[in-house]
């Protein structure tokens, strides 16, 4: 099979081996997923990307806690059979586990024993090429699963058997469009956002009927002629201005509003697309019934640093200055910890502060607009350096909020900087369109840096950092999960360890070496009175690129992290 490769600081494109759906045994007693169950999920299950619609990444289970976590031990493992970045949380519904992997696989397992029920393998085209060959999970609705694919389709599978029920093309992968996210399911609508901002696409969010795959609405993240915000673009820049929406949104069930993160403008140098460039680097409030934009907040205008803000903000009720704020909390790729207020018709700025070092922003004005230092904003024809690097203060891996401690836990990266020389080049559909030469992208560390990854704990109501755990020899590139046992679980380091920290103090309480590095999200579930913690271990994509470009080449810290996916499930030793 032909294999096309393109390398940029470890970027690797790959194609999938020819594959078909395979069934080894149906799930006999599958529990249908309803709107009521998604809105108020049982503590024993993990059925949404961050367990609940609010995106907090918090489990109310507490059998595993600070007093006994040292007894946590593996109870089963399962090899996925593929390499590259395994970024999906294991999704669990009353004993049935569904895991997605690179190369278009969905694996159905018994969540108690690890026995396989069935496996779906998508046949991907030989000429498929994208920067992020990964997947972040299946959405659940009634007796179906929904998969977004890297060849830009949404597929419905029978949850019991893995049989394909419908398959809808979203856009054309040959033009750089692809899908990597877990679909958000709201009231029978399958909602996804596209990837491909580095290919000069126009971003969008689209909803399909869960029953038959019929398109219900499509909202472009860059407004066209006659739409509000169009005047923040010049000429035809809006037609290919980026704004990919490639992470799963969160949902306010009380106001029936979806909050979705939007990525960077394209190409990278802001000088190539003058204006504020709505709605790139923003959060959108959407009506799930129509896709209408109800409100927005732009984290930073005229993005020039490749700072996607695609992780949707967490919905948290904060007590601040004597009143309850229905907040949106987002530790941004732009190095700012954002606290916003959500209302039925508007998103208000509340507060913002740097959570890692940045030389790009001089401050934030009273409206929530960052004040840029032009000396650190990339331009055409001149090399410009900036901190943090193009991977930002925190990339797509999710922060978590503990309802026990009231703290937000951030997988941050400190002391990484970058720079490039902007150039104006014509767009060629289906080819990378960065606005700089790949070989010109410079990455470095700050002088005197003694660590790189940071697990941070912040009080979002006061803006005070409560504790911080440093990783001297590694980046931190993995999502965080909090539990009612006062534990914080995270992987994300080049030593292949999975760790548990004390949520109140930051003390490291437990760690376990795994087969590979962990970039995926930990989950917690319960079966027959036993609490389990599950994670996919499988290094690749941006975690590997940071390792190659910064940690190894720039710092000299070797870490040969083997690839290959394995699902690890832990419980207390009996």
C-alpha positions as CSV (number, residue, x, y, z in Angstrom):
1,X,0.0,0.0,0.0
2,X,1.3,3.5,-0.8
3,X,2.1,5.5,2.2
4,X,2.5,9.3,2.1
5,X,4.6,10.9,4.8
6,X,5.3,14.4,5.8
7,X,7.6,15.3,8.7
8,X,7.6,18.4,10.8
9,X,9.1,18.1,14.2
10,X,7.8,14.6,14.3
11,X,4.5,15.2,12.4
12,X,3.7,11.9,10.6
13,X,0.9,11.2,8.3
14,X,-0.3,7.7,7.8
15,X,-2.9,5.6,6.1
16,X,-5.0,2.7,7.3
17,X,-4.7,-0.9,6.4
18,X,-7.7,-2.1,4.5
19,X,-10.3,-3.2,7.0
20,X,-13.9,-4.2,7.6
21,X,-16.5,-4.6,10.3
22,X,-15.9,-7.6,12.5
23,X,-18.3,-9.2,15.1
24,X,-17.2,-11.7,17.7
25,X,-20.2,-11.6,19.9
26,X,-23.2,-9.2,20.5
27,X,-23.8,-7.4,23.8
28,X,-26.9,-9.2,25.2
29,X,-28.2,-6.7,27.7
30,X,-27.4,-3.2,26.4
31,X,-29.0,-0.3,28.3
32,X,-30.5,2.3,25.9
33,X,-29.2,5.9,26.4
34,X,-31.8,8.6,26.8
35,X,-31.8,12.3,27.2
36,X,-32.6,11.9,30.9
37,X,-29.6,9.6,31.4
38,X,-27.2,12.0,29.6
39,X,-28.5,15.0,31.6
40,X,-28.3,13.2,34.9
41,X,-25.8,10.3,34.4
42,X,-25.5,7.6,37.0
43,X,-22.3,7.9,39.0
44,X,-21.3,4.4,37.9
45,X,-21.1,5.3,34.2
46,X,-19.0,7.5,31.9
47,X,-21.1,8.1,28.8
48,X,-20.0,11.6,27.7
49,X,-16.6,13.0,26.7
50,X,-16.0,14.5,30.2
51,X,-18.7,12.4,31.9
52,X,-21.2,15.2,32.2
53,X,-22.5,17.8,29.8
54,X,-20.8,20.5,31.9
55,X,-17.4,19.2,30.9
56,X,-16.0,19.2,34.5
57,X,-14.3,15.8,34.2
58,X,-15.4,14.8,37.7
59,X,-16.5,11.5,39.0
60,X,-18.6,11.3,42.2
61,X,-17.2,7.8,43.0
62,X,-15.1,7.7,46.2
63,X,-14.4,4.0,46.9
64,X,-10.8,4.7,45.6
65,X,-9.6,7.6,47.7
66,X,-6.5,9.2,49.3
67,X,-6.3,6.6,52.1
68,X,-6.2,3.5,49.8
69,X,-5.1,4.6,46.4
70,X,-1.6,3.1,47.0
71,X,-3.4,-0.3,46.7
72,X,-4.6,0.5,43.1
73,X,-3.5,-2.3,40.8
74,X,-4.2,-3.4,37.2
75,X,-7.0,-5.8,36.8
76,X,-7.0,-6.2,33.1
77,X,-5.4,-4.8,29.9
78,X,-6.3,-5.0,26.3
79,X,-4.0,-4.2,23.3
80,X,-5.6,-2.2,20.5
81,X,-3.3,-3.5,17.8
82,X,-2.4,0.0,16.3
83,X,0.1,2.8,16.9
84,X,-0.1,6.6,17.1
85,X,-1.9,8.8,19.6
86,X,-4.7,7.0,21.5
87,X,-6.7,10.0,22.8
88,X,-10.2,8.6,23.5
89,X,-11.7,8.1,27.0
90,X,-13.1,4.6,27.5
91,X,-16.9,5.2,27.3
92,X,-18.8,3.0,29.8
93,X,-22.6,2.3,29.8
94,X,-23.7,-0.2,32.4
95,X,-20.9,-2.7,32.0
96,X,-20.3,-2.2,28.3
97,X,-17.1,-0.3,27.3
98,X,-16.5,1.3,23.9
99,X,-13.0,2.5,22.9
100,X,-11.9,4.2,19.7
101,X,-8.4,4.2,18.4
102,X,-6.4,5.6,15.5
103,X,-7.1,3.9,12.1
104,X,-10.9,4.1,12.6
105,X,-11.5,1.3,15.1
106,X,-14.3,1.0,17.7
107,X,-13.7,-1.9,20.2
108,X,-16.6,-3.1,22.4
109,X,-15.5,-4.8,25.6
110,X,-16.9,-6.2,28.8
111,X,-15.9,-3.4,31.2
112,X,-15.5,-5.8,34.1
113,X,-13.4,-8.5,32.4
114,X,-11.9,-7.0,29.3
115,X,-13.4,-9.6,27.1
116,X,-14.1,-8.4,23.5
117,X,-17.7,-8.3,22.2
118,X,-17.1,-6.9,18.7
119,X,-14.8,-4.7,16.8
120,X,-15.4,-2.2,13.9
121,X,-12.6,-1.4,11.6
122,X,-13.1,1.3,9.0
123,X,-11.6,1.0,5.6
124,X,-9.8,4.4,5.2
125,X,-8.7,5.6,1.7
126,X,-5.0,5.0,0.7
127,X,-4.5,8.7,0.0
128,X,-5.8,10.0,3.3
129,X,-3.4,12.5,5.0
130,X,-4.0,14.7,8.0
131,X,-1.9,16.2,10.8
132,X,-3.8,14.4,13.6
133,X,-4.6,10.7,12.8
134,X,-6.5,10.0,15.9
135,X,-10.0,9.8,17.4
136,X,-11.5,10.9,20.7
137,X,-14.5,8.6,21.3
138,X,-18.0,7.6,20.3
139,X,-21.2,9.4,21.2
140,X,-24.1,7.3,22.7
141,X,-27.8,7.6,21.9
142,X,-30.6,5.0,22.4
143,X,-29.1,1.7,21.1
144,X,-26.6,3.3,18.7
145,X,-23.0,4.6,18.8
146,X,-21.7,7.5,16.6
147,X,-18.2,7.8,15.3
148,X,-16.6,10.7,13.5
149,X,-13.9,9.5,11.1
150,X,-10.7,10.9,9.7
151,X,-11.9,10.6,6.2
152,X,-14.7,13.1,7.1
153,X,-17.7,10.9,7.7
154,X,-20.1,10.4,10.6
155,X,-21.1,6.7,11.1
156,X,-23.9,5.2,13.2
157,X,-23.2,1.7,14.6
158,X,-25.5,-0.7,16.4
159,X,-24.2,-0.7,20.0
160,X,-24.9,-4.4,20.4
161,X,-23.2,-5.7,17.3
162,X,-21.1,-3.0,15.7
163,X,-23.1,-3.2,12.5
164,X,-23.1,0.0,10.4
165,X,-26.6,1.6,10.4
166,X,-25.8,4.7,8.4
167,X,-22.8,6.5,7.0
168,X,-22.9,10.3,6.1
169,X,-20.2,12.2,4.3
170,X,-19.5,15.6,6.0
171,X,-17.1,17.2,3.6
172,X,-14.1,16.2,1.3
173,X,-11.0,14.8,3.0
174,X,-9.0,15.5,-0.2
175,X,-9.4,19.3,0.6
176,X,-7.9,18.8,4.1
177,X,-11.2,18.3,6.0
178,X,-11.3,15.6,8.6
179,X,-12.9,14.7,12.0
180,X,-11.2,13.6,15.2
181,X,-13.7,14.5,18.0
182,X,-16.2,12.5,20.0
183,X,-19.7,13.6,18.7
184,X,-21.9,15.5,21.1
185,X,-25.4,14.0,21.3
186,X,-28.2,16.4,22.4
187,X,-31.8,15.5,22.1
188,X,-31.3,13.1,19.2
189,X,-28.9,15.3,17.3
190,X,-25.4,14.2,16.5
191,X,-23.2,17.3,16.6
192,X,-19.6,17.5,15.3
193,X,-17.1,20.1,14.3
194,X,-14.4,19.7,11.6
195,X,-10.6,19.7,11.8
196,X,-8.2,21.0,9.1
197,X,-7.4,24.6,10.0
198,X,-3.8,24.1,8.7
199,X,-5.2,23.4,5.2
200,X,-7.0,26.7,4.7
201,X,-10.5,25.4,5.3
202,X,-13.5,27.3,6.6
203,X,-14.5,25.9,10.0
204,X,-18.0,24.7,10.9
205,X,-20.2,22.9,13.4
206,X,-22.9,20.6,12.0
207,X,-25.8,18.5,13.4
208,X,-27.3,15.3,12.0
209,X,-30.4,13.4,12.9
210,X,-29.4,10.4,15.1
211,X,-32.0,8.2,13.4
212,X,-30.9,8.5,9.7
213,X,-27.9,10.8,9.4
214,X,-29.8,13.6,7.7
215,X,-28.2,17.0,8.1
216,X,-30.3,19.3,10.3
217,X,-28.2,22.4,10.4
218,X,-24.7,23.7,9.7
219,X,-23.1,26.8,11.3
220,X,-19.9,28.2,9.9
221,X,-17.4,29.4,12.5
222,X,-16.4,32.2,10.1
223,X,-19.4,34.4,9.2
224,X,-20.2,34.9,5.5
225,X,-21.4,37.9,3.7
226,X,-24.4,39.6,5.5
227,X,-23.8,37.7,8.7
228,X,-22.8,39.3,12.0
229,X,-19.0,39.4,12.4
230,X,-18.3,39.3,8.7
231,X,-16.9,42.8,8.8
232,X,-14.0,41.5,11.0
233,X,-12.5,40.0,7.9
234,X,-11.2,41.7,4.7
235,X,-11.9,40.7,1.2
236,X,-12.2,36.9,0.7
237,X,-10.0,36.0,3.7
238,X,-13.1,34.5,5.4
239,X,-13.5,31.8,2.7
240,X,-10.4,29.9,3.9
241,X,-9.7,31.5,7.3
242,X,-9.5,28.4,9.5
243,X,-11.6,28.4,12.7
244,X,-11.8,24.6,13.0
245,X,-14.0,23.3,15.8
246,X,-12.3,19.9,16.4
247,X,-13.1,19.2,20.0
248,X,-16.4,18.2,21.6
249,X,-18.6,21.0,23.0
250,X,-20.3,21.2,26.4
251,X,-24.0,21.7,27.0
252,X,-26.1,23.8,29.5
253,X,-29.3,21.7,29.9
254,X,-31.0,24.5,31.8
255,X,-30.8,27.2,29.1
256,X,-30.5,24.6,26.2
257,X,-27.2,26.1,25.0
258,X,-24.2,24.5,23.5
259,X,-20.7,26.0,24.2
260,X,-18.2,25.1,21.5
261,X,-14.5,26.1,21.2
262,X,-13.2,27.4,17.9
263,X,-9.6,27.1,16.6
264,X,-7.0,29.4,15.1
265,X,-7.2,31.6,12.1
266,X,-5.4,30.6,8.9
267,X,-2.7,31.0,7.8
268,X,-0.8,31.7,11.0
269,X,0.5,35.3,10.6
270,X,-2.3,37.7,11.4
271,X,-0.9,40.1,8.8
272,X,-2.2,37.7,6.1
273,X,-5.8,38.1,7.4
274,X,-6.2,41.6,8.9
275,X,-9.0,42.2,11.4
276,X,-10.3,40.6,14.6
277,X,-11.3,37.5,12.6
278,X,-14.5,36.3,14.3
279,X,-15.2,33.7,15.4
280,X,-11.7,32.2,15.5
281,X,-10.0,31.6,18.9
282,X,-13.5,32.0,20.5
283,X,-16.2,30.2,22.3
284,X,-19.6,30.1,20.6
285,X,-23.0,29.7,22.4
286,X,-25.3,27.8,20.0
287,X,-28.9,26.8,19.9
288,X,-28.8,23.0,19.5
289,X,-32.2,23.1,17.7
290,X,-31.1,25.4,14.9
291,X,-27.4,26.0,15.2
292,X,-28.0,29.8,15.6
293,X,-25.2,31.6,17.3
294,X,-26.6,33.1,20.5
295,X,-23.5,34.7,21.9
296,X,-19.7,34.5,21.8
297,X,-16.5,35.5,23.5
298,X,-13.2,35.8,21.5
299,X,-10.3,34.9,23.7
300,X,-7.8,36.7,21.5
301,X,-8.2,38.6,18.2
302,X,-6.3,38.2,14.9
303,X,-4.7,34.9,16.0
304,X,-1.1,34.8,14.8
305,X,0.4,32.0,17.0
306,X,-1.5,28.9,16.0
307,X,-3.3,29.1,19.4
308,X,-6.4,27.0,19.0
309,X,-9.0,27.5,21.7
310,X,-11.0,24.4,20.8
311,X,-11.4,22.9,24.3
312,X,-14.9,23.9,25.4
313,X,-15.0,25.9,28.6
314,X,-16.3,24.1,31.7
315,X,-19.7,25.1,33.1
316,X,-19.2,25.8,36.8
317,X,-21.3,27.7,39.4
318,X,-18.8,29.9,41.2
319,X,-19.3,31.9,44.3
320,X,-17.4,35.2,43.6
321,X,-17.6,38.5,45.4
322,X,-20.8,37.5,47.2
323,X,-22.8,36.2,44.3
324,X,-23.2,33.0,42.2
325,X,-21.8,33.3,38.7
326,X,-22.9,30.8,36.1
327,X,-19.4,30.7,34.7
328,X,-17.4,29.4,31.8
329,X,-13.9,28.5,32.9
330,X,-11.2,27.9,30.2
331,X,-7.4,27.7,30.8
332,X,-6.5,28.8,27.3
333,X,-3.8,27.9,24.8
334,X,-3.1,31.6,24.8
335,X,-1.7,31.2,28.4
336,X,-4.7,33.0,30.0
337,X,-6.9,31.4,32.6
338,X,-10.3,32.7,31.5
339,X,-13.4,33.1,33.8
340,X,-16.5,34.2,31.9
341,X,-20.2,34.5,32.8
342,X,-22.8,32.8,30.7
343,X,-26.3,34.3,30.3
344,X,-29.1,33.4,28.0
345,X,-28.1,36.1,25.5
346,X,-24.5,37.1,26.3
347,X,-21.1,35.9,27.5
348,X,-19.6,38.4,29.9
349,X,-15.9,38.8,30.8
350,X,-15.3,38.3,34.5
351,X,-11.5,37.8,35.0
352,X,-8.4,36.5,33.3
353,X,-4.8,36.0,34.3
354,X,-1.7,34.2,32.9
355,X,-1.2,30.7,34.3
356,X,2.2,30.3,32.6
357,X,4.8,32.8,31.4
358,X,3.8,34.8,28.3
359,X,5.5,37.8,26.7
360,X,2.6,38.2,24.1
361,X,0.1,40.0,26.3
362,X,0.5,43.3,28.1
363,X,-2.8,42.9,29.9
364,X,-6.5,42.5,29.4
365,X,-8.9,45.5,29.0
366,X,-12.2,45.8,30.8
367,X,-14.1,44.1,28.0
368,X,-11.9,41.0,28.1
369,X,-9.8,41.8,25.0
370,X,-6.1,41.0,25.4
371,X,-3.6,43.8,24.8
372,X,-0.9,42.5,22.5
373,X,2.7,43.3,22.5
374,X,3.5,43.8,18.8
375,X,7.2,42.8,19.4
376,X,6.0,39.2,19.9
377,X,3.3,39.0,17.2
378,X,4.4,37.2,14.0
379,X,4.5,39.2,10.8
380,X,5.5,38.6,7.2
381,X,9.2,38.7,6.3
382,X,10.6,39.0,9.8
383,X,11.4,36.4,12.4
384,X,9.4,36.9,15.6
385,X,9.8,35.0,18.9
386,X,7.1,34.4,21.4
387,X,6.2,32.6,24.7
388,X,4.6,30.2,25.1
389,X,5.3,28.1,22.0
390,X,2.7,27.3,19.3
391,X,1.5,24.5,21.6
392,X,0.5,27.2,24.1
393,X,0.2,27.2,27.8
394,X,-2.2,24.2,27.6
395,X,-3.2,22.5,24.4
396,X,-6.4,20.4,23.8
397,X,-5.9,18.0,26.8
398,X,-8.7,18.9,29.3
399,X,-8.5,20.5,32.7
400,X,-10.8,19.2,35.4
401,X,-12.9,20.7,38.2
402,X,-13.5,19.0,41.6
403,X,-16.8,19.6,43.2
404,X,-15.2,18.6,46.5
405,X,-12.4,21.1,46.5
406,X,-13.7,23.8,44.2
407,X,-10.4,23.8,42.4
408,X,-9.5,23.6,38.7
409,X,-6.7,21.3,37.7
410,X,-4.7,22.3,34.7
411,X,-2.2,20.2,32.6
412,X,0.1,23.1,31.8
413,X,3.4,23.5,30.0
414,X,5.9,26.1,31.1
415,X,9.2,27.4,29.7
416,X,8.5,26.5,26.1
417,X,8.8,29.3,23.5
418,X,8.8,29.5,19.7
419,X,9.1,31.7,16.7
420,X,8.9,31.8,12.9
421,X,9.1,34.1,9.9
422,X,5.7,34.7,8.3
423,X,5.3,34.5,4.5
424,X,2.4,35.0,2.1
425,X,1.9,32.0,-0.2
426,X,-1.1,31.0,-2.3
427,X,-3.5,28.3,-1.1
428,X,-3.5,24.9,-2.8
429,X,-6.5,22.9,-1.7
430,X,-5.5,19.8,0.3
431,X,-2.0,21.1,1.0
432,X,-0.6,22.6,4.2
433,X,-1.0,26.3,4.4
434,X,0.8,27.5,7.5
435,X,2.0,30.9,6.4
436,X,5.6,29.9,7.2
437,X,8.1,27.3,6.0
438,X,7.9,24.2,8.2
439,X,11.7,24.1,8.5
440,X,11.6,27.8,9.8
441,X,9.5,27.0,12.9
442,X,11.9,27.5,15.8
443,X,11.2,26.0,19.2
444,X,13.2,26.6,22.3
445,X,13.1,26.8,26.1
446,X,13.5,29.8,28.3
447,X,17.0,30.4,29.8
448,X,17.4,28.8,33.2
449,X,14.3,26.6,32.9
450,X,14.3,23.8,35.5
451,X,11.1,22.0,34.5
452,X,8.5,21.9,31.7
453,X,5.3,20.2,32.6
454,X,3.2,21.5,35.4
455,X,0.0,20.1,37.0
456,X,-1.6,23.2,38.5
457,X,-4.5,23.6,41.0
458,X,-6.3,27.0,40.8
459,X,-9.2,28.5,42.7
460,X,-11.2,30.0,39.8
461,X,-13.2,32.2,42.2
462,X,-10.2,34.1,43.6
463,X,-7.5,33.6,40.9
464,X,-5.1,32.1,43.4
465,X,-2.9,29.1,42.7
466,X,-3.2,26.5,45.5
467,X,-0.5,24.0,44.5
468,X,1.7,23.0,41.6
469,X,3.6,19.8,40.7
470,X,6.5,20.2,38.4
471,X,7.9,17.7,35.9
472,X,11.6,18.4,35.4
473,X,12.2,16.2,32.3
474,X,8.9,16.1,30.5
475,X,6.1,18.0,29.0
476,X,2.6,17.4,30.5
477,X,0.3,16.4,27.6
478,X,-2.6,14.5,29.0
479,X,-6.2,15.2,30.2
480,X,-7.0,15.4,33.9
481,X,-9.8,13.7,35.8
482,X,-10.9,14.5,39.4
483,X,-12.9,12.2,41.7
484,X,-14.9,12.5,44.9
485,X,-12.1,10.4,46.6
486,X,-10.1,13.7,46.5
487,X,-7.9,12.3,43.8
488,X,-6.5,13.7,40.5
489,X,-5.6,11.3,37.8
490,X,-3.3,12.2,34.9
491,X,-0.8,10.7,32.5
492,X,0.8,12.9,29.8
493,X,4.6,12.4,30.6
494,X,7.4,10.8,28.6
495,X,8.2,8.3,31.4
496,X,5.0,6.3,30.6
497,X,3.6,6.8,34.1
498,X,0.0,7.1,35.1
499,X,-0.3,9.0,38.4
500,X,-2.7,9.9,41.2
501,X,-2.3,13.2,43.2
502,X,-4.0,14.4,46.4
503,X,-6.6,17.0,45.1
504,X,-6.1,19.3,48.1
505,X,-2.3,19.2,48.5
506,X,-0.8,18.1,45.3
507,X,1.0,15.2,47.0
508,X,1.9,12.4,44.6
509,X,0.1,9.3,46.1
510,X,0.5,6.6,43.4
511,X,2.0,5.9,40.0
512,X,2.1,3.0,37.6
513,X,4.4,2.5,34.6
514,X,2.4,1.6,31.4
515,X,3.4,0.3,28.0
516,X,3.5,3.7,26.3
517,X,2.9,7.4,27.1
518,X,-0.6,8.4,28.0
519,X,-2.3,11.3,26.1
520,X,-5.9,10.1,26.6
521,X,-8.3,10.8,29.4
522,X,-8.8,8.8,32.6
523,X,-12.3,7.7,33.4
524,X,-13.9,6.2,36.5
525,X,-16.8,3.7,36.6
526,X,-18.4,1.1,38.9
527,X,-19.6,-2.4,38.4
528,X,-21.1,-4.7,41.1
529,X,-19.9,-2.4,43.8
530,X,-16.3,-2.1,42.6
531,X,-14.9,1.2,41.3
532,X,-12.5,1.1,38.4
533,X,-10.2,3.6,36.8
534,X,-9.5,3.2,33.1
535,X,-7.1,4.8,30.6
536,X,-5.7,4.3,27.1
537,X,-1.9,4.3,26.9
538,X,-0.7,5.1,23.5
539,X,1.9,7.9,22.7
540,X,1.9,9.9,19.5
541,X,0.7,13.0,17.6
542,X,1.4,16.3,19.4
543,X,2.9,14.6,22.5
544,X,5.5,13.0,20.4
545,X,6.0,16.2,18.4
546,X,6.7,18.2,21.5
547,X,9.1,15.4,22.6
548,X,11.0,15.5,19.3
549,X,11.0,19.3,18.7
550,X,11.5,20.6,22.3
551,X,12.4,18.0,24.9
552,X,14.9,15.9,22.8
553,X,16.2,18.2,20.1
554,X,16.2,21.4,22.1
555,X,16.9,20.3,25.7
556,X,18.7,17.0,25.1
557,X,16.5,14.9,27.3
558,X,16.2,11.5,25.5
559,X,12.9,9.7,25.9
560,X,12.3,6.9,23.5
561,X,8.6,6.4,24.2
562,X,7.3,3.2,22.5
563,X,4.1,3.5,20.6
564,X,1.2,1.0,20.6
565,X,-2.2,1.2,22.3
566,X,-3.2,-0.6,25.4
567,X,-6.3,-0.1,27.5
568,X,-5.5,-0.3,31.2
569,X,-8.1,-0.9,33.9
570,X,-7.3,-0.6,37.6
571,X,-9.1,-1.4,40.9
572,X,-8.1,-1.7,44.5
573,X,-6.2,-4.8,45.4
574,X,-8.4,-7.3,47.2
